[in-house]
Amino acid sequence: EIVQAGKPEIKKENAEDTVLVRMTRANFRYDILGFTFTKEHPFAAMHKDKAQQIFDKEEGFRLATPAEVQDYYN
């Protein structure tokens, strides 16, 4: 018997708690809290609490907008 899994449920609260972070530092690559930022891919989506940890500990990171990400990759 074949059982198909449905789409994974995405909780609304999780999406609302997700923010985009941009690395503005000159590093070619930077790894922090399990996220990798590079010159080619300076954006990462993460929970707002993790983003705040990065902002509190490191310089060269800021919130990004979805439009900014779209413009960067187009």
Secondary structure by P-SEA (a helix, b strand, c coil): cbbbbccccccaaaaaabbbbbbccccccccccccccccccccccccaaaaaaaaaccccbbbbcaaaaaaaac
